Amino acid sequence: MRKSKKLKIFNDPIYGFIGIPNTLIFDLIEAQYFQRLRRISQMGLSYLVYPGAHHTRFHHALGGMHLMRQAIQVLRYKQVEITEEEESGLLVAILLHDIGHGPFSHAMEHSIIEGVTHETLSAEFMKALNQEFGGKLSLGIEIFKGNYSKKYLNQLVSSQLDMDRLDYLKRDSFYTGVAEGNINSERLITMLNVVDGQLVVEEKGIYSVEKFLMARRFMYWQVYLHKASLVAEQLLINILRRAKELYGLGHKLQASVPLLYFLENRITGSHLDKEVLDRFAALDDIDILSAIKAWQYHDDFVLSNLCGMLLHRKLLSIKIKNKPIDLDKLEAKFSKVQKRYKLSAEESAYFVFHGAIENKAYDLEQQNINILRSNGKLTDVAKASDHLNLKALSKTVTKYYCCYPKKGHIGL
């Protein structure tokens, strides 16, 4: 492949200089679909808890590509065959793996296009870009979808120890200032190998894997599922739901052209054509925030208050418990809100609601993280580790939450 004549680099606060290896990758980064990731926050509304968490999906994509180049170098040194074409495919796959994220990333994953994951949208964007790039992304798409014959290449992109996770844990830890999430990605990558076509970790790296899994568990419960972030995301979801409801009833709403399109039309997975992709690609955090700033002055009591709460961080109270919520107690709060503000049951449900969250740091039913013993045998990390808590990480932990208004936070 033709190399870029100029040295293209990005200065990254995590890894230092990140180089761009060839013109294909450079041109992909320059593409409009990819450039929009500069305007998509990596951690949604987590900045309401961690003020430094304003980094973007653009940062993360470049970081993942940087780690992928390191992994390729390590594996080649260990005599693992990765051709130049496969290297290019890996870089394409990791660079574009999150290109399907919408505004505020996971927070609005199913709110704009119903029932469609960002992975599905990423695959659609890749397909569209592949046409634009004359089929040069085909191998990367095969690797991304897990259809390529060398499964360890897909595992580098999407598995329980992939370059995606290695970057976002280290990056999110840095920008939030949560030191417990910081992992030694360089050590983990150095310990990678391939046995029988599967990605494995050499035995010397077992403690780094333990640290990685513990860090992931900590980051999910203390950062990604932090109660303030959780309630803020629920407010954001409710704002868009209320806006769609009002628009459907004929109310006028100030919004950007791309956002108006999704307010006017109920888009599902069966509508993913080029027009929808282009409309979705025109949406970013700015569209949503601008609309919320305008809607805080709307005549609708529900919409204006939801927007005011989120903008001014006057969030709902949230209680998180290890057992299901007492619905009788929640019903009392529901009735109180309904009577105090003269709301219908449907309107009150925007302010008083409950749900559940769950997390599993290590999934024994997915592609396992196998440890390569000195005798050549492979052992799942949960069995190989002498860490008392590691087996517990494979259990799904479910917690239950309820949200309701704080005194004085409605009627801003």
C-alpha positions as CSV (number, residue, x, y, z in Angstrom):
1,M,0.0,0.0,0.0
2,R,1.2,3.5,-0.8
3,K,2.6,5.2,2.2
4,S,1.8,8.8,3.1
5,K,4.6,11.1,1.9
6,K,4.1,13.4,5.0
7,L,4.4,12.2,8.5
8,K,0.9,12.5,10.0
9,I,0.7,12.5,13.8
10,F,-1.7,13.3,16.6
11,N,-0.5,14.3,20.0
12,D,-2.4,12.2,22.5
13,P,-2.3,12.9,26.2
14,I,-2.3,9.1,27.0
15,Y,0.2,7.7,24.5
16,G,2.1,10.7,23.2
17,F,2.4,10.8,19.4
18,I,0.1,8.6,17.5
19,G,1.2,8.1,13.9
20,I,-1.0,7.5,10.9
21,P,0.5,4.6,8.9
22,N,-0.8,5.1,5.4
23,T,-3.0,7.2,3.2
24,L,-6.0,4.9,3.5
25,I,-6.2,5.4,7.3
26,F,-5.5,9.1,6.9
27,D,-8.3,9.5,4.3
28,L,-10.7,7.5,6.6
29,I,-9.9,9.9,9.5
30,E,-10.6,12.8,7.1
31,A,-14.0,11.4,6.1
32,Q,-17.1,13.3,7.3
33,Y,-18.5,10.2,8.9
34,F,-15.4,9.9,11.0
35,Q,-14.9,13.5,11.8
36,R,-18.3,13.7,13.4
37,L,-16.8,11.6,16.3
38,R,-15.1,14.8,17.4
39,R,-18.6,15.9,18.4
40,I,-19.7,12.7,20.1
41,S,-18.7,12.5,23.8
42,Q,-17.0,9.2,24.9
43,M,-18.7,9.0,28.3
44,G,-22.1,10.6,27.6
45,L,-23.1,12.8,30.6
46,S,-20.4,11.6,33.0
47,Y,-18.9,15.0,33.0
48,L,-21.7,16.0,35.3
49,V,-19.9,13.8,37.9
50,Y,-16.3,13.9,36.6
51,P,-15.7,17.4,35.1
52,G,-12.7,16.3,33.1
53,A,-14.7,13.6,31.2
54,H,-15.1,15.7,28.0
55,H,-13.1,13.5,25.7
56,T,-14.7,12.2,22.5
57,R,-15.1,9.0,20.4
58,F,-12.5,10.5,18.1
59,H,-9.9,10.3,20.8
60,H,-10.9,6.7,21.6
61,A,-10.8,5.6,18.0
62,L,-7.3,6.9,17.5
63,G,-6.2,5.4,20.8
64,G,-7.6,2.0,19.8
65,M,-5.7,2.2,16.5
66,H,-2.5,3.0,18.3
67,L,-2.8,0.0,20.6
68,M,-3.7,-2.2,17.6
69,R,-0.4,-1.2,15.9
70,Q,1.5,-2.2,19.1
71,A,-0.3,-5.5,19.2
72,I,0.5,-6.3,15.6
73,Q,4.1,-5.6,16.2
74,V,4.2,-7.8,19.3
75,L,2.5,-10.7,17.6
76,R,4.7,-10.5,14.5
77,Y,7.7,-10.6,16.7
78,K,6.4,-13.9,18.1
79,Q,6.1,-15.3,14.6
80,V,2.3,-14.9,14.3
81,E,1.4,-14.4,10.7
82,I,-0.3,-11.0,10.0
83,T,0.0,-9.9,6.4
84,E,0.1,-6.2,5.3
85,E,-3.4,-6.5,4.0
86,E,-4.6,-8.0,7.4
87,E,-2.8,-5.2,9.2
88,S,-4.6,-2.7,7.2
89,G,-7.9,-4.5,7.8
90,L,-7.3,-4.6,11.6
91,L,-6.6,-0.8,11.6
92,V,-9.7,-0.1,9.6
93,A,-11.8,-2.3,11.9
94,I,-10.6,-0.8,15.2
95,L,-10.7,2.8,13.8
96,L,-14.3,2.4,12.7
97,H,-15.6,0.1,15.4
98,D,-17.5,2.9,17.2
99,I,-18.4,5.1,14.2
100,G,-22.1,4.2,14.7
101,H,-22.4,5.9,18.0
102,G,-25.0,8.7,18.2
103,P,-25.1,11.8,20.4
104,F,-23.9,11.2,24.0
105,S,-22.8,7.6,23.0
106,H,-24.6,4.9,25.0
107,A,-27.0,7.3,26.7
108,M,-29.1,7.7,23.6
109,E,-28.3,4.4,21.8
110,H,-31.9,3.3,21.3
111,S,-33.7,6.7,21.5
112,I,-33.0,8.0,18.0
113,I,-33.1,4.9,15.9
114,E,-35.2,2.4,17.9
115,G,-34.0,-1.1,18.6
116,V,-30.7,-0.7,16.7
117,T,-27.3,-1.0,18.5
118,H,-24.3,1.2,17.7
119,E,-22.5,-2.0,16.4
120,T,-25.2,-2.4,13.7
121,L,-24.9,1.2,12.8
122,S,-21.1,1.0,12.7
123,A,-21.4,-1.9,10.2
124,E,-23.7,0.2,8.0
125,F,-21.4,3.1,8.1
126,M,-18.5,0.8,7.2
127,K,-20.5,-0.5,4.2
128,A,-21.2,3.0,3.0
129,L,-17.6,4.0,3.4
130,N,-16.5,0.9,1.6
131,Q,-18.4,2.0,-1.5
132,E,-16.9,5.4,-1.3
133,F,-13.4,3.9,-0.9
134,G,-13.8,1.4,-3.8
135,G,-13.9,-1.7,-1.7
136,K,-10.7,-1.1,0.2
137,L,-12.4,-1.7,3.5
138,S,-13.8,-5.1,2.7
139,L,-11.2,-7.1,4.8
140,G,-11.7,-4.7,7.7
141,I,-15.4,-5.3,7.6
142,E,-14.9,-9.1,7.5
143,I,-12.7,-8.9,10.6
144,F,-15.1,-6.5,12.4
145,K,-18.0,-8.8,11.8
146,G,-16.0,-11.9,12.9
147,N,-16.3,-13.5,9.4
148,Y,-12.6,-13.7,8.6
149,S,-10.9,-17.1,8.8
150,K,-8.3,-15.9,11.4
151,K,-10.4,-15.5,14.5
152,Y,-7.6,-14.0,16.5
153,L,-7.8,-10.9,14.3
154,N,-11.4,-10.4,15.3
155,Q,-10.5,-11.0,19.0
156,L,-8.1,-8.1,18.8
157,V,-11.0,-5.9,17.8
158,S,-13.9,-7.4,19.8
159,S,-13.4,-9.8,22.7
160,Q,-13.0,-9.6,26.5
161,L,-9.4,-8.4,26.1
162,D,-9.4,-6.3,23.0
163,M,-7.8,-3.0,22.0
164,D,-11.2,-1.3,22.4
165,R,-11.4,-2.1,26.1
166,L,-7.7,-1.5,26.7
167,D,-8.0,2.0,25.4
168,Y,-11.3,3.1,26.9
169,L,-10.4,1.9,30.4
170,K,-7.0,3.7,30.4
171,R,-8.5,6.8,28.7
172,D,-11.6,7.1,30.8
173,S,-9.5,6.6,33.9
174,F,-7.2,9.5,32.8
175,Y,-10.0,12.0,32.0
176,T,-12.1,11.2,35.0
177,G,-9.1,11.2,37.4
178,V,-10.2,7.8,38.7
179,A,-6.8,6.1,39.2
180,E,-8.3,2.7,40.0
181,G,-9.3,2.3,36.4
182,N,-5.8,2.8,35.1
183,I,-4.4,-0.4,33.5
184,N,-1.0,-1.4,32.1
185,S,-2.0,-1.7,28.5
186,E,1.6,-2.0,27.3
187,R,2.2,-5.0,29.6
188,L,-1.0,-6.7,28.5
189,I,-0.2,-6.3,24.9
190,T,3.4,-7.5,25.3
191,M,2.0,-10.7,26.9
192,L,-0.3,-11.5,24.0
193,N,0.2,-14.6,21.8
194,V,-1.8,-16.8,19.5
195,V,-2.3,-20.6,20.0
196,D,-4.5,-22.8,17.8
197,G,-5.8,-19.7,16.1
198,Q,-7.0,-18.1,19.4
199,L,-5.7,-15.0,21.1
200,V,-4.1,-15.9,24.5
201,V,-2.1,-14.3,27.3
202,E,1.2,-15.7,28.4
203,E,1.3,-16.9,32.0
204,K,3.6,-14.0,33.1
205,G,0.7,-11.7,32.3
206,I,-1.9,-13.2,34.5
207,Y,-1.6,-10.5,37.2
208,S,-2.0,-7.8,34.6
209,V,-5.2,-9.6,33.4
210,E,-6.5,-9.7,37.0
211,K,-5.8,-6.0,37.4
212,F,-7.6,-5.3,34.1
213,L,-10.7,-7.2,35.1
214,M,-10.8,-5.6,38.6
215,A,-10.3,-2.2,37.0
216,R,-13.2,-2.8,34.6
217,R,-15.5,-3.9,37.4
218,F,-14.6,-0.8,39.4
219,M,-15.1,1.6,36.5
220,Y,-18.5,0.2,35.7
221,W,-19.9,0.5,39.2
222,Q,-18.1,3.7,40.2
223,V,-18.0,5.6,36.9
224,Y,-20.1,4.3,34.0
225,L,-23.0,3.4,36.3
226,H,-22.5,6.2,38.8
227,K,-25.9,7.1,40.2
228,A,-25.7,10.7,39.0
229,S,-24.7,9.7,35.5
230,L,-27.5,7.1,35.5
231,V,-30.2,9.6,36.4
232,A,-28.9,12.2,34.0
233,E,-29.0,9.7,31.2
234,Q,-32.6,8.8,32.1
235,L,-33.5,12.4,32.0
236,L,-31.9,12.8,28.6
237,I,-33.9,9.7,27.3
238,N,-37.1,11.1,28.8
239,I,-36.5,14.5,27.2
240,L,-36.3,13.1,23.7
241,R,-39.3,10.8,24.4
242,R,-41.4,13.8,25.5
243,A,-40.2,15.9,22.5
244,K,-41.3,13.1,20.1
245,E,-44.6,12.8,21.9
246,L,-45.3,16.6,21.7
247,Y,-44.1,16.8,18.1
248,G,-46.5,14.0,17.2
249,L,-49.3,16.0,18.8
250,G,-48.6,19.0,16.6
251,H,-46.6,21.1,19.0
252,K,-43.8,23.3,17.5
253,L,-40.3,22.5,18.7
254,Q,-37.2,24.4,17.9
255,A,-34.5,22.0,16.8
256,S,-31.8,21.5,14.1
257,V,-32.8,20.0,10.8
258,P,-31.2,16.6,11.5
259,L,-32.9,16.4,14.9
260,L,-36.3,17.5,13.4
261,Y,-36.0,14.6,11.0
262,F,-35.9,12.1,13.8
263,L,-38.7,13.8,15.7
264,E,-40.9,13.7,12.6
265,N,-40.1,10.1,11.7
266,R,-40.1,6.9,13.7
267,I,-36.9,5.2,12.4
268,T,-36.2,1.5,13.1
269,G,-33.7,-1.0,11.9
270,S,-35.7,-1.7,8.7
271,H,-35.1,1.9,7.5
272,L,-31.3,1.9,7.5
273,D,-30.8,3.3,4.0
274,K,-28.3,5.9,2.8
275,E,-30.6,8.8,3.6
276,V,-31.1,7.7,7.2
277,L,-27.4,7.2,7.6
278,D,-26.6,10.6,6.3
279,R,-29.3,12.2,8.6
280,F,-27.9,10.3,11.6
281,A,-24.4,11.3,10.7
282,A,-25.4,14.9,10.8
283,L,-26.5,14.5,14.5
284,D,-24.1,15.1,17.3
285,D,-24.0,16.3,20.9
286,I,-24.4,19.9,19.8
287,D,-27.8,19.3,18.2
288,I,-29.1,17.7,21.4
289,L,-27.7,20.3,23.8
290,S,-28.9,23.2,21.6
291,A,-32.4,21.7,21.5
292,I,-32.4,21.2,25.3
293,K,-31.4,24.8,25.9
294,A,-34.3,26.0,23.7
295,W,-36.8,23.6,25.1
296,Q,-36.2,24.7,28.7
297,Y,-38.5,27.6,27.8
298,H,-41.2,25.6,26.2
299,D,-44.8,25.9,27.4
300,D,-45.0,22.2,28.1
301,F,-44.4,21.7,31.9
302,V,-42.9,18.3,31.5
303,L,-40.4,19.1,28.7
304,S,-39.3,22.5,30.1
305,N,-38.7,21.0,33.6
306,L,-36.8,18.0,32.3
307,C,-34.6,20.2,30.3
308,G,-34.0,22.6,33.1
309,M,-33.1,19.8,35.5
310,L,-30.4,18.5,33.1
311,L,-29.0,21.8,32.1
312,H,-28.6,23.1,35.6
313,R,-27.8,19.8,37.2
314,K,-30.8,19.8,39.4
315,L,-31.2,16.1,39.0
316,L,-33.8,13.7,40.3
317,S,-33.1,11.8,43.5
318,I,-32.0,8.3,42.8
319,K,-31.8,5.4,45.2
320,I,-29.9,2.2,44.2
321,K,-30.6,-1.0,46.0
322,N,-29.5,-4.6,45.8
323,K,-33.1,-5.8,45.9
324,P,-36.2,-4.9,43.8
325,I,-37.8,-1.5,44.5
326,D,-40.7,-1.4,46.9
327,L,-43.4,-0.3,44.4
328,D,-45.9,0.7,47.1
329,K,-43.5,3.3,48.5
330,L,-42.7,4.5,45.0
331,E,-46.4,4.8,44.2
332,A,-46.8,7.1,47.2
333,K,-44.1,9.4,45.7
334,F,-45.8,9.1,42.3
335,S,-49.1,10.2,43.7
336,K,-47.5,13.1,45.6
337,V,-45.9,14.5,42.4
338,Q,-49.1,14.0,40.4
339,K,-51.2,15.9,42.9
340,R,-48.7,18.6,43.7
341,Y,-48.2,19.6,40.1
342,K,-51.6,18.6,38.7
343,L,-50.1,16.1,36.2
344,S,-51.6,13.1,34.5
345,A,-50.3,9.7,35.3
346,E,-48.4,9.7,31.9
347,E,-46.8,13.0,32.7
348,S,-45.9,12.0,36.2
349,A,-44.1,8.9,34.9
350,Y,-41.4,11.2,33.4
351,F,-40.4,12.3,36.9
352,V,-41.0,9.1,39.0
353,F,-39.8,5.8,37.6
354,H,-37.7,2.7,38.4
355,G,-35.5,0.3,36.6
356,A,-32.5,-2.1,36.9
357,I,-28.9,-2.1,35.9
358,E,-26.5,-5.0,35.7
359,N,-22.9,-5.7,35.1
360,K,-20.6,-8.7,34.6
361,A,-16.9,-7.9,34.5
362,Y,-16.0,-11.3,33.0
363,D,-18.3,-13.5,31.0
364,L,-17.5,-17.2,31.0
365,E,-20.0,-17.8,28.2
366,Q,-18.2,-15.5,25.7
367,Q,-14.7,-15.8,24.2
368,N,-12.7,-16.6,27.3
369,I,-9.4,-15.0,28.2
370,N,-7.1,-18.0,28.1
371,I,-3.8,-18.1,29.9
372,L,-0.9,-19.9,28.1
373,R,0.8,-22.0,30.8
374,S,4.6,-22.7,30.7
375,N,3.7,-26.3,29.8
376,G,1.8,-25.2,26.7
377,K,-1.7,-25.8,28.1
378,L,-4.4,-23.2,28.0
379,T,-6.5,-22.4,31.1
380,D,-9.3,-19.9,31.5
381,V,-8.1,-17.0,33.6
382,A,-10.9,-17.5,36.2
383,K,-9.5,-21.0,36.9
384,A,-5.8,-20.1,36.5
385,S,-6.0,-17.1,38.9
386,D,-5.5,-17.5,42.6
387,H,-7.3,-14.2,43.1
388,L,-10.3,-14.9,45.4
389,N,-12.6,-12.4,43.8
390,L,-11.9,-13.2,40.2
391,K,-14.4,-16.1,39.9
392,A,-17.1,-13.8,41.5
393,L,-16.5,-11.3,38.6
394,S,-18.1,-13.8,36.2
395,K,-21.5,-13.5,38.0
396,T,-24.0,-11.0,36.8
397,V,-24.7,-8.4,39.5
398,T,-28.1,-6.7,39.3
399,K,-29.0,-3.5,41.1
400,Y,-32.3,-1.7,41.2
401,Y,-33.0,2.0,41.2
402,C,-35.8,4.4,41.5
403,C,-35.9,8.1,40.7
404,Y,-38.2,10.9,41.9
405,P,-37.9,14.7,42.2
406,K,-36.1,16.5,45.0
407,K,-38.0,19.2,46.8
408,G,-37.9,22.4,44.8
409,H,-36.4,20.9,41.6
410,I,-39.6,20.9,39.6
411,G,-40.8,24.3,38.6
412,L,-37.4,25.7,38.0
